[in-house]
Amino acid sequence: RGERPLWDFPDGTLAGREVATYLISAELGWNVVPYTVFRDGPAGVGMVQRWIHEPELAEGALDLVDICLPQAVPQDYLPILRALDADGAEIVLVHADDALLRRMAVFDTLVNNADRKGGHILRGADGGVYGVDHGICLHGEDKLRTVLWGWAGKPVEPELLDDVTRLEESLRGDLGAALATHITTAEVTAVRLRAVMMLNEPVMPMPDRNRPIPWPAF
């Protein structure tokens, strides 16, 4: 009952999209999305997700997605966007050049994530990198908006493509049927088509000019 209505996503579907993205993550074996299930609680039917404990950052260390001065971008970080802060000083939005984060960027392309903000990316105390807040994913129309553009135009690794191949096969069977209880049949088909497109052209997409980064970015 606490779901906020959105103009471009059907009402009452966001919890189901959270569960559906978990099912896709689990099928891929990537562990991007924490364990997520449906539950019927005091506010009605909704989703419950496993809590991720984050370690404290060392003083002065950057988070996986962060803002820094242009001259302070570390070698193992990728600059995404230059901007001015409230005082007019130049700053840069960056994210880590991290293999688990890169896998998340591939995942977001598959699930058509419309809202991958920096605050939705968690560094787990167990060493994992997790994504949360997937309520506005899996739309049939292209709505990819993300802060993870550092690998735009770069090839997708062959080992990830092997998993995408297996996903595409599962979407034509049991996984597709499971997803259809949470999203429309057309949206399930759209997931499979995005997987096929990635296999046919295994290159990360380029941002378009129409709001490629969700705002605010955190």
Backbone hydrogen bonds, N-H to C=O, Kabsch-Sander energy under -0.5 kcal/mol:
donor,donor_aa,acceptor,acceptor_aa,energy
6,L,9,F,-0.6
13,T,10,P,-1.1
17,R,13,T,-1.9
18,E,14,L,-1.8
19,V,15,A,-2.0
20,A,16,G,-2.5
21,T,17,R,-2.3
22,Y,18,E,-1.5
23,L,19,V,-2.2
24,I,20,A,-2.0
25,S,21,T,-2.4
26,A,22,Y,-2.8
27,E,23,L,-2.1
28,L,24,I,-2.2
29,G,25,S,-1.2
30,W,25,S,-1.6
31,N,25,S,-0.7
37,V,48,V,-2.4
39,R,46,G,-2.8
41,G,39,R,-0.7
41,G,44,G,-2.1
44,G,41,G,-2.1
46,G,39,R,-2.7
48,V,37,V,-2.8
50,R,35,Y,-2.6
53,H,51,W,-0.6
54,E,52,I,-0.5
61,A,58,A,-2.3
66,D,94,V,-2.3
68,C,92,V,-2.1
72,A,69,L,-2.0
73,V,70,P,-0.8
77,Y,74,P,-1.5
78,L,95,H,-3.2
80,I,93,L,-3.4
81,L,93,L,-1.3
83,A,91,I,-2.4
85,D,89,A,-2.7
88,G,85,D,-2.0
91,I,83,A,-2.8
92,V,68,C,-2.7
93,L,81,L,-3.2
94,V,66,D,-2.7
94,V,92,V,-0.5
95,H,78,L,-1.7
96,A,64,L,-2.5
97,D,76,D,-2.9
98,D,96,A,-1.6
102,R,98,D,-2.5
103,R,99,A,-2.0
104,M,100,L,-1.6
105,A,101,L,-1.8
106,V,102,R,-1.7
107,F,103,R,-2.4
108,D,104,M,-2.7
109,T,105,A,-1.4
110,L,106,V,-1.8
111,V,107,F,-2.5
112,N,108,D,-0.8
113,N,108,D,-2.1
114,A,136,I,-1.8
116,R,145,R,-2.4
117,K,115,D,-1.5
118,G,217,A,-3.5
120,H,117,K,-1.3
121,I,118,G,-1.5
122,L,120,H,-0.5
122,L,130,Y,-3.1
124,G,122,L,-0.8
124,G,128,G,-2.6
125,A,53,H,-3.1
127,G,124,G,-1.9
130,Y,122,L,-3.0
131,G,32,V,-2.8
132,V,120,H,-2.3
137,C,134,H,-0.7
138,L,111,V,-3.5
139,H,112,N,-0.5
145,R,113,N,-2.3
146,T,212,P,-2.3
147,V,116,R,-1.5
149,W,147,V,-1.2
152,A,149,W,-1.8
153,G,204,M,-1.7
154,K,151,W,-2.4
156,V,202,P,-2.4
160,L,157,E,-0.7
161,L,157,E,-1.8
162,D,158,P,-1.7
163,D,159,E,-1.0
164,V,160,L,-2.0
165,T,161,L,-2.4
166,R,162,D,-1.7
167,L,163,D,-2.3
168,E,164,V,-2.6
169,E,165,T,-1.7
170,S,166,R,-2.1
171,L,167,L,-2.3
172,R,168,E,-0.6
172,R,169,E,-0.8
173,G,170,S,-1.9
175,L,170,S,-0.9
176,G,170,S,-1.5
177,A,173,G,-1.8
178,A,174,D,-2.3
179,L,175,L,-2.7
180,A,176,G,-1.6
181,T,178,A,-1.2
182,H,179,L,-2.4
183,I,179,L,-2.4
188,V,184,T,-2.1
189,T,185,T,-2.3
190,A,186,A,-1.9
191,V,187,E,-1.8
192,R,188,V,-2.0
193,L,189,T,-2.4
194,R,190,A,-2.2
195,A,191,V,-2.0
196,V,192,R,-2.4
197,M,193,L,-2.6
198,M,194,R,-2.0
199,L,195,A,-2.1
200,N,196,V,-2.5
201,E,197,M,-2.4
203,V,201,E,-2.8
204,M,154,K,-3.1
211,R,209,R,-1.2
